[in-house]
Amino acid sequence: MLKWALIFAVVALIAGALGFGGIAGAAAGIAKILFFIFLVGFVVFLVLGFMAGRKITGG
């Protein structure tokens, strides 16, 4: 799960850089939406990864 969280974080950062930096031009709106979608995915997978880790370690 933490691997997926890292992937979502990287994609969110790339989409954010393109959307908020103005590099993408016409696709800036789509890049901003993708940034928030992947940011939510990152947080969800991060929480799930930590919850799964606690179940395995018994903490």
C-alpha angles and dihedrals in degrees: 000000000000089000089058090047090055092048091051090048092053093048090047091052092049092048090046093050091050096042102041096032094058092232094124094053107188094022094054093106093053091046091053091051091048089050092059094042093053092042090057089046089052093053093046094050092043092055092044091049093053092045091051090048091054092051091052095047093041094235 
